[in-house]
Amino acid sequence: MGRQTFTSMAGPATSNDATSIGVGMLGYAFMGKAHSNAWKKAAYMIHPAPAVPRLVAICGRDGKAVRAAAKRYGYERTYTDWRRLLEDGEVDLLDNGAPNDLHAEPCIEAAKAGKHVFCEKPLARDADEARRMLDAVVKARGAAVAAQTPESRAQAEGQLSQALRGLFALAESYPDLKATANFQSLQASLGEIEEATQNARRYFNAVVRDLNTAIQEFPSNLVAGFFQFRPRAYFELDRPDDRQVPKVSFGG
């Protein structure tokens, strides 16, 4: 058997058309360094990579130190305020490596903004912080319900999916929270809602497809032109992983 390297055994490198995910790192000390190293190696340690991490920005309170960390770890830019980090439109994922007392607030705001959240334990220090995370999910759901156009609904539901993932990651850290009747009821309800929602999306897109085809084909295009019918947009989610049902597992 010929000699093989670890990466050659994993298969060919990830293709250039793989989804890119922008990482925003909060914290530049030991955990920031460790997490940054992991992100840089993820694309060949996990094959095929579901997404290729892009080190967009790193945030810390000491401007000089965080700039040095950005240069060392390979981040494109720096912030000294985590709120500015979350406002960065190219940051898709918040990696929170800050001290425990700075875990809840940035993660909650990231969930509200519809971003992925990766956080060092504990995600929350007490039940109050956990409740605030739940509130962020509820508000995201409200935005999804209130959205009117297919485009706004898709955007709102994408934000809801990200917030739910943050909530479920939180629940995994608290066995007592997982065991409550309310969370188990949430698990059952989400399964039913997601199944109904997917069926509705498929039906909507099928109707839109038929309409758009009729607008373009003869002789129906004559009627469409007379009444000024216009093609309609499909209900589509921007991120491929938003099309997946959020994983809900409160069992052992």
N, C-alpha and C positions, 0 to 999 in steps of 0.2 A: 504494500500500500504506500503510495507516494506521500510525501510530507504535505500536510495541509495546515494552514493558519486558521485561527479561530474565525476570522472574518470570511475566509474563503469557504469554510464549512457552512457558514450562515447563508451563503448564496450570493447572487450578484448585488451590487449596491442598489440602494433605493433610487428609483427613477426620478428624473427631474420634474415630472408632472405630479408627484405626490403633494398632498395638501401641506401647506406651510402654516404653522401656528406661532404667533408672536408671543414671546415670553416676556413678562414684566416681573423682575425679581425685586422683592422687598427684603432688604438686608444684604450686607456685603461681607460680613465676618465669616466665621467657620461654616455655618449652614449655607450662607449664600455661595461660598466657594464650592462646597460639596454638591449643592443642587445644580450650580452652573456646569460643573464638570459632568454631572449626569445628563443634563440636557444636550451637551455637546457630543456625548457618546451614544445617545439614545437611538439615532438613526441606523447605526450598525450593530448595536447590541440587541435591538428588537427588529426582526426581519420577517415579513416586510413591515416597515414602519407605517403606522396609520397616519402619521403626520410628521413632518420634519420641523423640529424646533428652530425658531429664529430668535436669537438673543437681541431683543429690541431695546430694552431699557432696564436699568438697575437703579434702585432708590435707597438712600440712606440719609441720616441727619447731618453727617459731616461731609460737606461738599468736596473738600480736597481728597478725603479718603475714598469717597464713592467714585470720583473720577479716576483715581488710580485703579480701583477695582474694575471699573468698566474697561479700561485699557488692558488690564491683565486677563480678564475673563472673556473679553470679546464682545461686550455690549455696545450698541450703536450710540446710545445717549444716556444721560443721567438725570435724576430728579432728587430733590431733597424733601419733597412733600409727596406722600403716597397718594394724595388726592389727584395731583397732577399726573401721576403715573397711570391712574385709572382713566383719566381723561384722554390719554393717548389712544387714538383710534387704531393704531397698529398693534396694540397690546391685546391679545385674545385671551391670555391666561395670566392670572396673578399667582405667582409662587411666593407664598408668605413664609419667609425664614426669619422673621423678626422675633423679638422676645415675646413671651406668652401674653403680656398685657397689651400687645399690639396685634393680636391675632383676630379678635372678633370684628372690630370696626372695619378694617380694610376688606376682610372677607365678606362681610355683610354688604358693603357698598359694591364690591365686585359682583356679587350675586344679583344685586339690584340692576347693575349695568349689563347683565347677561353674559358675563365673562366666565371662563373656566376658573376653578379655584383649586390650587394645590397648596396645602398648608401643613406645617409641622404640627405635631400633637402638642397640646390639645387645641382643637379648632375653637372650642369655647371653654371657658373656665367654670361656668356655673349654669344653672337652669335659665337665668335671666338672659344671658347671652345666647343660649340655645333658642329661647323664645323669639328673640329678635331675628335670628336666622330664619325661623319659620315665618315670621311676619314678612320678610323679604320675598319669600317664595309666594306667599298669598298675594302680595301686591303685584308680583310679576304675572300671576295667573289673572288678576283683575285686568291688567293691560291687555292680555291675550283675548279676554272675553270682550273688552270694549272696542278693540280694533275693528274697523269697518271694511276696508279694502283687502283683497287677497294679499297684497304686498305688505300692508301693515300688520295683518294677522300672522303672516309667516315670520316677520321680524319679532313680533311679540311672543309667539310660541317658541321661537328659538331662545329668547331670553328666559322664558319659563323653564325650558329644558335644562339650561345651565344652572339656574337657581335650584332646581330640584336635585341635580347631581350634588350640589354643595350641601343640601339638606341631608341627603342620604349618606354622604361621607361623614357628616356630623353624627348621624344616628348610629353608625357603626362603632363610634368611639364611646357610646353610652348604652350598654346593654339594657339598663332599666328603661331608657327611653324607647328602645326597640320593642320592648315587651308590652308597652301600654296599648290599651284597646284602641285609642285614637290613631296611633300609627299603623296598627294592623288594619283598621278600617280604611285608612288612607291607601295602604297597599292594594286592597281589593278594589277600591274606587278608581284608582289610577289605571289599573289594568282594563277595567270596563270602559273608562273614558277614552283611553288611548286607542282601543280597538274600534270604538265608534268613530273617533276622529279620523283614523286612517281610512276607514270605509268612506267617510264623507269627503276626504281629500281626493280619493281615487274617483269617486263619482263626479265631483266638481271638475276635475281635470279631464275626465272623459267627455263631459258635456262641452267644455271649452274647446277641446280638440275637434269635436264634431262641428261646432259653430265656426271655428276658424277655417276648417276645411271647406265648409259650405260657402263661406265668404269669398273664397279663392276659386272655386270650381264653377264651370259653366253648366247649367244656366242660372244656378242659384246666386251667382255673383252679380247678376243683373238686378235681382231683387234687393240684394244687400247694398249695392251701390245706390239704388233709388232711395232706400230708407236710411242711407248713411250708417249702416251697421259697421262696426269696427272690431278688429280682433281683440279678444280679451286675454289678460295675463293668466298664466297657470299659477296654481298655488304651489310655490316652491320655497324650500328652506335653503339658505345660503351655505350652511355648513353640513357636510355629509353626515356627521354624527348626530345632528339635530333630528335626522329622519328616524333615528333609532329610539325605541322606547327606553326612557331612563330606567336603569337597573334598580329594582326595589327588592331588597332581600333583608328581611328582619329576622330570619330564622337562624338556627345555629350553623 
